[in-house]
Amino acid sequence: MAVSDYTRARKMAQKTYHQDISEGKYPYLKVLDELLPFADTVGENDLGLIEIPVERIVGTKTAGRTKAFSSSFMPLLSESSEFADKWSSLYRSHIDEGIREPVIACEFMNSYYIIEGNKRVSVLKYSGAITISGYVTRIIPAANDTKESRIYYEYMDFFRFTGINTIYFSKPGSFHELCSALSKTFGTPWSVEEKRLFSSCLLHFSKAYEEKGGAKIPITVGDAFLAYLNVYGYENMVDLPQETLKKQLAPLWEDLEALPCDKNVSVIMQPEEEPEKNILKLLKDPEKAIIQKFIAPSAPKLSVGFLYYKTAETSSWTYGHNLGRLYLEDNMAGKLKIRVYDGIETDEQCSEAIEQAVSDECSVLFTTSPRFLGPSIKAGIKYPGIKILNCSLNSYSGHLRTYYGRLYEAKFLIGMLAGILTRTDRIGYIADFPIFGTPASINAFALGVKMVNPTAWVHLVWSTEKNSNINKILTEAKVSHISGREMIAPLHSSRLYGLYDLDDENGGNLASAIWHWGKFYQRILQTILNGNWNRTAPERMGESLNYWWGISSGMIDIICSKSIPDRTLNLIDLVKKQIVNGEFRIFSGDLYDQNHALRNKGNDCLSPAEIIKMDWLADNIIGHIPDIKDLCDEAVPMVKIQGIHENKEGI
């Protein structure tokens, strides 16, 4: 039996060998001693006796017998060799008694290289072992700012307090995200039972994932596992039947296939034109139009649910969306049946509200905060027949659509106004969350200031940053005007919003960007009522739709005080019209950041993706973009979902 198994293992080795040759790859085991001279290392760490994941064993420490094995650790030498006899004898021993003697290995960048025990590894890999016991020494690379280094250093931290080495990721921050998905704090040691349960769940998932064909997707099992946890959670997972796991994976498969590349978010910049109907024909035949009006059956009302963060009285953001809902009730009376679910602050409450909306037979749901993205995706998977739209930007999911506004267009105009009116050439800007779209609004405001007043500076502060004394900072900066929040909730104590003058005794409100959510809601719901919701869907298979409308759609606008001089208002209106018709592009020309690096040149214009993902500040801004660790507790969940910084602190 052993001889035939060696022959089978050798055929596997030869197949791998020829495949590697055809693909231009090195066909033998990697040799760590040949790699280390090109690596910058800072020390070693004795990990003691641990279980080594078989899939992470990639080579040997020294050259030695590396060419006796293919890159898969299967044997290459002939069946008549002494090596074949020893391999076969070791295989028989494994079948009869099991191999218990640990190997000796080095670990470098989460790959393992064998010092002693190559044949044991070969036999156990051939036998389908998942882990191998081994005494391991970790060789620590010097830290740098590459993605690979950041992932590995995060992994070392994770291993230190968990002892888990069977999971790895391809994106920085994923170990932090994993702990969050498991309701654990990164850095808190795991108990023996917690380690056992996690390992069982990961193994359980890995089998289902592989059976579904996960090996064909170029991501780690950890990447797929984290995506699964973010949708279905961790509780009771270990008891799920294998078939149930595979069924749960099915609707996630397109999302998993999209993970290795840039997620394809199709940004819809303008409202789409409705297909022309037979209106002209009816106008030509008024009698026919009248007859159709009387005989046409009345369409059933569309049942729409709005999910609100907190309430319209306590949240400025929700207050704006609620105004949009009231606009619907005025302009689409008789066509809609609207329900409101408010007071939502947690994922659990959002999920409960969605279930209630489904029970109430809502067929369209607007989840009006980026905080609700996770529960919205889960609901989209669970209820594919319900149309769910989440108010967020740059969010990929094939299970719902997202929407937001190009607020930066309005902010540019208000920046122009601030640059004209300032008395000190110093203007304050109060931002809230460092999420997608926020830096674009800040920079657009600063560019608006700079266009009319090249000597003025914008002093940036954050309302969500811990220990930030906004009033002190702006007072010391001697700003004359401040750009604050766009709208205030009815119960908010301050009446200052938009752009305001600090020295004005009457409150000083001069201008504000406004969100006209009702215009968006009406257009989308009318599209559904007209039967055109899926009209363009075949063109966008595999894409995630993100509505990102601007001033030209009516979704974004500005209002100005009558106290502003007419000539100034005329200038603002002129530029506004140029933005609407595309004659003026805000993020074009030479654009420099705070470090004087050129971000855009000449007549080129930043792409929508570059504007959405903007993570830098213009050169006339004094201030910074805060890290998640510097934000107040209430801001952290939002930034974890929509934060612009690539994950360094668990974002």
NUPA-36351 format. One record per residue (C-alpha): residue in one letter; residue number from 1; x, y, z. Coordinates in steps of 0.2 Angstrom, whole numbers. Each point is the difference from the previous one (the first is absolute). Layout:
BEGIN
> code,pos,x,y,z
> A,NUM,X,Y,Z
...
***
This chain:
BEGIN
> code,pos,x,y,z
> M,1,0,0,0
> A,2,14,12,5
> V,3,9,-2,-17
> S,4,-16,4,-10
> D,5,-3,15,11
> Y,6,18,6,-3
> T,7,-3,-2,-19
> R,8,-16,10,2
> A,9,8,14,10
> R,10,14,1,-13
> K,11,-12,2,-14
> M,12,-8,14,9
> A,13,17,8,2
> Q,14,4,-2,-18
> K,15,-16,8,-5
> T,16,4,15,11
> Y,17,17,1,-6
> H,18,-5,1,-19
> Q,19,-14,12,4
> D,20,13,11,9
> I,21,12,-1,-14
> S,22,-14,5,-13
> E,23,-4,15,11
> G,24,18,6,2
> K,25,0,-4,19
> Y,26,14,-8,10
> P,27,-5,-19,0
> Y,28,8,-5,16
> L,29,-2,5,19
> K,30,4,18,5
> V,31,16,2,10
> L,32,0,13,14
> D,33,19,2,0
> E,34,-1,6,-17
> L,35,-14,13,4
> L,36,7,7,16
> P,37,15,9,-8
> F,38,-12,11,-9
> A,39,-11,3,15
> D,40,2,13,15
> T,41,-2,-10,16
> V,42,0,6,18
> G,43,1,-15,11
> E,44,-7,-17,4
> N,45,-14,-7,11
> D,46,-1,-18,7
> L,47,-18,-5,-2
> G,48,2,-17,8
> L,49,-10,-15,-4
> I,50,-15,5,-11
> E,51,-12,-7,-13
> I,52,6,6,-17
> P,53,-13,1,-14
> V,54,5,-11,-14
> E,55,-5,12,-13
> R,56,12,13,6
> I,57,15,-12,-1
> V,58,9,6,-16
> G,59,18,-6,1
> T,60,16,-4,9
> K,61,12,10,10
> T,62,15,-5,-9
> A,63,3,-7,-18
> G,64,4,-18,5
> R,65,-13,-11,-8
> T,66,-11,13,-7
> K,67,0,-7,-17
> A,68,-6,-17,6
> F,69,-17,8,1
> S,70,-12,10,-11
> S,71,-6,17,6
> S,72,-15,-10,8
> F,73,12,-10,11
> M,74,-5,-16,-10
> P,75,16,-12,-4
> L,76,8,1,-17
> L,77,14,-13,2
> S,78,-2,-17,-9
> E,79,-9,-15,8
> S,80,16,-9,0
> S,81,10,13,11
> E,82,4,-2,18
> F,83,-10,16,3
> A,84,-15,-9,-7
> D,85,2,-15,13
> K,86,2,12,14
> W,87,-16,10,-5
> S,88,-10,-16,-2
> S,89,6,-6,17
> L,90,-5,16,8
> Y,91,-17,-1,-8
> R,92,-3,-18,6
> S,93,5,6,18
> H,94,-12,15,-2
> I,95,-14,-12,-5
> D,96,3,-12,14
> E,97,5,11,14
> G,98,-1,18,-5
> I,99,14,12,-1
> R,100,3,9,17
> E,101,17,6,-1
> P,102,0,19,-3
> V,103,9,8,-14
> I,104,12,15,2
> A,105,-4,16,-10
> C,106,2,18,-3
> E,107,-14,12,-3
> F,108,2,16,-10
> M,109,-14,11,-6
> N,110,-13,-13,4
> S,111,9,-14,-10
> Y,112,9,-15,7
> Y,113,16,-7,-5
> I,114,5,-17,6
> I,115,17,-3,9
> E,116,-2,-18,4
> G,117,-14,-11,-5
> N,118,-3,2,-19
> K,119,-6,-17,-3
> R,120,-12,1,15
> V,121,-7,15,-8
> S,122,-2,-8,-17
> V,123,-8,-16,7
> L,124,-12,10,11
> K,125,-5,12,-15
> Y,126,-3,-15,-11
> S,127,-11,-8,14
> G,128,-10,16,1
> A,129,5,6,17
> I,130,-6,18,5
> T,131,14,4,12
> I,132,17,-7,5
> S,133,8,2,17
> G,134,16,9,0
> Y,135,13,10,10
> V,136,0,17,-9
> T,137,12,15,0
> R,138,-7,16,-7
> I,139,11,11,-10
> I,140,-7,18,2
> P,141,1,11,-15
> A,142,3,19,2
> A,143,-16,10,0
> N,144,-4,11,-15
> D,145,-15,8,-8
> T,146,-4,-13,-13
> K,147,-17,-9,1
> E,148,9,-17,3
> S,149,10,7,15
> R,150,-15,8,8
> I,151,-10,-16,-2
> Y,152,14,-11,7
> Y,153,3,12,15
> E,154,-19,0,4
> Y,155,1,-19,-1
> M,156,14,-1,12
> D,157,-10,10,12
> F,158,-15,-11,-2
> F,159,10,-16,2
> R,160,8,7,16
> F,161,-17,1,9
> T,162,-9,-14,-8
> G,163,13,-13,-5
> I,164,-10,-2,-16
> N,165,10,-2,-16
> T,166,-12,-9,-11
> I,167,-8,16,-8
> Y,168,7,14,-11
> F,169,-6,14,-10
> S,170,5,10,-16
> K,171,-6,17,7
> P,172,7,10,15
> G,173,-12,3,14
> S,174,-8,-17,-2
> F,175,6,-8,16
> H,176,-8,15,9
> E,177,-16,-2,-10
> L,178,0,-19,4
> C,179,1,4,19
> S,180,-14,13,-2
> A,181,-11,-13,-10
> L,182,3,-13,14
> S,183,-5,14,13
> K,184,18,-1,8
> T,185,12,14,3
> F,186,16,0,-10
> G,187,14,-4,13
> T,188,-10,-9,13
> P,189,6,-18,3
> W,190,-11,-14,-6
> S,191,-4,-14,12
> V,192,3,-18,-5
> E,193,-18,-3,-3
> E,194,-1,16,-11
> K,195,15,-7,-11
> R,196,-8,-17,-1
> L,197,-17,7,-6
> F,198,8,12,-13
> S,199,11,-14,-7
> S,200,-15,-11,-2
> C,201,-11,13,-8
> L,202,15,5,-12
> L,203,3,-18,-5
> H,204,-19,-3,-2
> F,205,-1,15,-11
> S,206,16,-5,-10
> K,207,-7,-17,-5
> A,208,-17,8,-6
> Y,209,10,14,-9
> E,210,11,-12,-9
> E,211,-14,-12,-5
> K,212,-8,15,-8
> G,213,15,4,-10
> G,214,9,13,10
> A,215,17,-6,-6
> K,216,-4,9,-17
> I,217,-2,17,8
> P,218,17,8,4
> I,219,-3,5,17
> T,220,4,-7,17
> V,221,-12,-11,9
> G,222,1,13,14
> D,223,-6,13,-12
> A,224,-15,-11,-5
> F,225,-4,-4,19
> L,226,0,18,5
> A,227,-12,5,-14
> Y,228,-11,-15,6
> L,229,1,6,18
> N,230,-5,18,-5
> V,231,-16,-6,-7
> Y,232,-5,-15,10
> G,233,9,2,16
> Y,234,9,-12,11
> E,235,-13,-6,13
> N,236,-5,-19,-2
> M,237,11,-1,-16
> V,238,9,-16,6
> D,239,-17,-9,1
> L,240,-5,4,-18
> P,241,-1,-15,-12
> Q,242,12,0,-14
> E,243,-14,2,-13
> T,244,-7,15,9
> L,245,17,9,0
> K,246,2,-3,-19
> K,247,-18,7,-3
> Q,248,5,15,10
> L,249,16,2,-10
> A,250,-10,-1,-17
> P,251,-7,18,1
> L,252,17,7,5
> W,253,10,-8,-14
> E,254,0,15,-12
> D,255,6,11,15
> L,256,14,-12,4
> E,257,5,-1,-18
> A,258,1,19,0
> L,259,12,1,15
> P,260,16,-3,-9
> C,261,-2,15,-12
> D,262,-7,18,2
> K,263,-18,-2,4
> N,264,-10,6,-15
> V,265,-11,14,7
> S,266,-10,7,-15
> V,267,-2,19,5
> I,268,-16,7,-8
> M,269,4,19,-1
> Q,270,-17,6,-7
> P,271,-18,-6,1
> E,272,-3,-11,-15
> E,273,-13,5,-12
> E,274,-16,-9,0
> P,275,-5,-10,-16
> E,276,-11,11,-11
> K,277,-18,-6,2
> N,278,-15,2,-11
> I,279,-4,18,7
> L,280,2,9,-16
> K,281,-12,-12,-9
> L,282,-13,3,14
> L,283,2,18,-2
> K,284,-4,-1,-18
> D,285,-15,-10,5
> P,286,-8,8,15
> E,287,-16,-10,-1
> K,288,10,-16,1
> A,289,10,7,15
> I,290,-16,4,10
> I,291,-7,-18,-4
> Q,292,16,-8,6
> K,293,0,11,16
> F,294,-17,-7,5
> I,295,2,-18,-5
> A,296,18,-3,6
> P,297,1,-10,16
> S,298,6,10,15
> A,299,18,-6,5
> P,300,3,-7,17
> K,301,9,12,12
> L,302,19,-3,1
> S,303,4,-4,18
> V,304,16,9,6
> G,305,10,-1,16
> F,306,12,13,7
> L,307,13,-6,13
> Y,308,7,15,10
> Y,309,15,2,11
> K,310,-6,7,17
> T,311,-15,11,-4
> A,312,-4,16,-11
> E,313,0,10,16
> T,314,17,-6,7
> S,315,10,-3,-16
> S,316,4,14,-13
> W,317,3,-13,-13
> T,318,-16,-9,3
> Y,319,-10,17,1
> G,320,6,3,-18
> H,321,-6,-18,-6
> N,322,-16,3,9
> L,323,-3,16,-10
> G,324,3,-10,-16
> R,325,-14,-13,6
> L,326,-12,15,3
> Y,327,4,6,-17
> L,328,-5,-17,-7
> E,329,-17,0,10
> D,330,-4,17,-8
> N,331,6,-4,-18
> M,332,-5,-19,-2
> A,333,-16,0,10
> G,334,-11,-15,-4
> K,335,15,-10,-8
> L,336,9,-5,16
> K,337,-3,-8,17
> I,338,15,7,11
> R,339,5,-7,17
> V,340,14,7,11
> Y,341,11,-11,12
> D,342,11,12,10
> G,343,10,0,16
> I,344,12,-12,-7
> E,345,18,0,7
> T,346,7,-17,-1
> D,347,2,-14,-13
> E,348,-12,-11,10
> Q,349,-13,14,0
> C,350,2,3,-18
> S,351,-3,-19,-4
> E,352,-15,0,11
> A,353,-7,15,-9
> I,354,3,-8,-17
> E,355,-9,-16,5
> Q,356,-15,11,6
> A,357,0,9,-16
> V,358,0,-17,-10
> S,359,-14,-5,12
> D,360,-9,16,-5
> E,361,1,-5,-18
> C,362,12,14,-5
> S,363,7,-3,-17
> V,364,12,14,0
> L,365,12,5,14
> F,366,11,15,2
> T,367,12,-3,14
> T,368,6,18,2
> S,369,17,-1,9
> P,370,16,-8,-5
> R,371,-1,-8,17
> F,372,-13,-11,-6
> L,373,10,-7,-15
> G,374,4,-17,9
> P,375,-18,-4,4
> S,376,-6,6,-16
> I,377,12,-12,-10
> K,378,-6,-15,11
> A,379,-18,5,-3
> G,380,4,1,-19
> I,381,6,-18,0
> K,382,-14,-6,11
> Y,383,-14,9,-10
> P,384,6,2,-18
> G,385,-18,5,-6
> I,386,1,16,11
> K,387,8,16,-7
> I,388,12,6,13
> L,389,10,17,-2
> N,390,13,5,13
> C,391,6,18,1
> S,392,18,-3,-1
> L,393,14,4,-12
> N,394,13,-12,-9
> S,395,-9,-16,8
> Y,396,1,-16,-10
> S,397,-14,-12,1
> G,398,-9,-9,-14
> H,399,-15,-2,12
> L,400,-5,18,2
> R,401,2,17,-8
> T,402,8,15,9
> Y,403,-3,19,-2
> Y,404,9,16,5
> G,405,2,18,-6
> R,406,15,9,-8
> L,407,0,13,15
> Y,408,17,6,-5
> E,409,-8,10,-14
> A,410,-10,10,12
> K,411,15,1,12
> F,412,10,8,-14
> L,413,-12,14,-3
> I,414,-1,3,19
> G,415,19,1,0
> M,416,-1,13,-13
> L,417,-12,10,10
> A,418,11,-2,16
> G,419,16,5,-10
> I,420,-9,16,-5
> L,421,-8,5,17
> T,422,15,-4,11
> R,423,7,14,10
> T,424,16,-9,6
> D,425,4,-12,-14
> R,426,-3,-14,12
> I,427,-15,-10,-1
> G,428,-6,-15,11
> Y,429,-6,-16,-6
> I,430,-9,-13,12
> A,431,0,-17,-7
> D,432,-9,-15,8
> F,433,6,-18,-6
> P,434,16,-4,-9
> I,435,-10,-11,-13
> F,436,-2,-2,-18
> G,437,-5,17,-8
> T,438,5,11,15
> P,439,17,5,-6
> A,440,-7,4,-17
> S,441,-12,12,8
> I,442,14,8,11
> N,443,12,2,-15
> A,444,-14,7,-11
> F,445,-4,13,13
> A,446,19,4,1
> L,447,1,1,-19
> G,448,-15,12,-1
> V,449,9,11,13
> K,450,16,0,-10
> M,451,-8,4,-16
> V,452,-6,17,6
> N,453,13,3,14
> P,454,17,-9,-3
> T,455,7,7,17
> A,456,-14,-7,11
> W,457,2,-16,11
> V,458,-12,-13,5
> H,459,1,-6,18
> L,460,-7,-18,1
> V,461,-6,-7,17
> W,462,-11,-16,3
> S,463,-15,-1,11
> T,464,3,-18,3
> E,465,18,1,5
> K,466,3,-4,18
> N,467,7,14,11
> S,468,-2,13,-14
> N,469,-4,17,7
> I,470,-8,7,-16
> N,471,-4,17,7
> K,472,17,3,6
> I,473,9,-6,-16
> L,474,-11,11,-11
> T,475,1,15,12
> E,476,19,-1,1
> A,477,0,-1,-19
> K,478,-9,16,-1
> V,479,-13,-6,-13
> S,480,-14,12,-5
> H,481,-12,-13,-8
> I,482,-3,-19,3
> S,483,-7,-13,-10
> G,484,-10,-12,11
> R,485,-13,-14,-2
> E,486,-12,2,-14
> M,487,-16,-2,10
> I,488,-5,-1,19
> A,489,-13,-10,8
> P,490,-15,8,9
> L,491,6,-4,17
> H,492,18,6,-3
> S,493,6,14,12
> S,494,10,10,-13
> R,495,-9,9,-14
> L,496,17,2,-10
> Y,497,2,-10,-16
> G,498,7,1,-17
> L,499,11,15,-3
> Y,500,-1,13,14
> D,501,8,16,6
> L,502,7,-1,18
> D,503,-2,19,2
> D,504,-18,1,-6
> E,505,-11,4,15
> N,506,-15,-7,-8
> G,507,7,-18,-2
> G,508,10,3,-16
> N,509,-7,-14,-11
> L,510,5,4,-18
> A,511,-2,-15,-10
> S,512,-2,-19,1
> A,513,1,-15,-11
> I,514,-16,-10,0
> W,515,-5,-18,-3
> H,516,-16,-1,-9
> W,517,-3,-19,3
> G,518,-18,1,-6
> K,519,6,4,-18
> F,520,10,-16,1
> Y,521,-13,-11,8
> Q,522,-14,6,-12
> R,523,11,-4,-15
> I,524,4,-17,6
> L,525,-17,-5,5
> Q,526,-8,7,-16
> T,527,13,-11,-9
> I,528,-7,-15,9
> L,529,-18,4,-2
> N,530,4,2,-19
> G,531,7,-18,-1
> N,532,18,6,-4
> W,533,9,-5,16
> N,534,9,-14,-9
> R,535,1,9,-17
> T,536,19,1,0
> A,537,4,-14,11
> P,538,6,-12,-14
> E,539,13,12,-5
> R,540,7,0,18
> M,541,0,-18,5
> G,542,13,-3,13
> E,543,1,19,5
> S,544,-6,9,15
> L,545,-11,16,-4
> N,546,4,16,9
> Y,547,-11,15,-4
> W,548,11,15,2
> W,549,-10,16,-5
> G,550,5,18,0
> I,551,-7,17,-2
> S,552,-6,-3,-17
> S,553,-12,-13,6
> G,554,-8,11,13
> M,555,6,-12,14
> I,556,13,13,6
> D,557,-1,19,0
> I,558,4,15,10
> I,559,-10,14,9
> C,560,7,17,3
> S,561,-4,14,12
> K,562,-8,16,-8
> S,563,13,10,9
> I,564,13,-6,-13
> P,565,4,13,-13
> D,566,-9,-3,-17
> R,567,16,1,-10
> T,568,7,-14,11
> L,569,-16,-10,-2
> N,570,1,2,-18
> L,571,18,-7,-1
> I,572,-5,-15,11
> D,573,-15,-3,-11
> L,574,11,1,-16
> V,575,12,-13,6
> K,576,-14,-11,6
> K,577,-7,0,-18
> Q,578,17,-5,-7
> I,579,1,-14,12
> V,580,-17,-6,-5
> N,581,3,0,-18
> G,582,18,-7,1
> E,583,9,15,-5
> F,584,9,2,17
> R,585,8,-15,8
> I,586,5,2,18
> F,587,14,-12,1
> S,588,9,4,-15
> G,589,16,10,-4
> D,590,16,-1,11
> L,591,-5,-6,17
> Y,592,13,-1,15
> D,593,-2,-8,17
> Q,594,7,6,16
> N,595,17,-8,-3
> H,596,0,9,-17
> A,597,-2,-16,-10
> L,598,-8,2,-16
> R,599,-17,-9,0
> N,600,-7,5,-17
> K,601,8,9,-14
> G,602,-6,12,-14
> N,603,-16,-3,-9
> D,604,-2,-17,8
> C,605,-14,-3,12
> L,606,-1,-12,15
> S,607,-11,-15,-4
> P,608,-15,-4,11
> A,609,9,-14,9
> E,610,15,12,4
> I,611,-12,13,7
> I,612,-10,-13,10
> K,613,15,-8,7
> M,614,10,16,3
> D,615,11,-1,16
> W,616,10,16,-2
> L,617,-2,18,4
> A,618,3,15,-11
> D,619,15,11,2
> N,620,-10,15,8
> I,621,-7,-10,14
> I,622,7,0,17
> G,623,-5,-16,9
> H,624,0,-19,-2
> I,625,-11,-15,-2
> P,626,-1,-10,16
> D,627,4,-18,3
> I,628,-14,-11,7
> K,629,9,-1,17
> D,630,-2,19,2
> L,631,-19,0,-3
> C,632,-14,0,13
> D,633,-9,-16,3
> E,634,-16,4,-9
> A,635,10,4,-16
> V,636,10,-17,0
> P,637,-14,-11,-7
> M,638,-3,12,-15
> V,639,18,1,-4
> K,640,3,-19,1
> I,641,-13,-1,-14
> Q,642,4,15,-11
> G,643,17,6,6
> I,644,12,6,-14
> H,645,16,-6,8
> E,646,6,-17,-5
> N,647,-2,-11,16
> K,648,15,4,11
> E,649,-9,2,17
> G,650,-14,-13,-3
> I,651,-10,11,-11
***
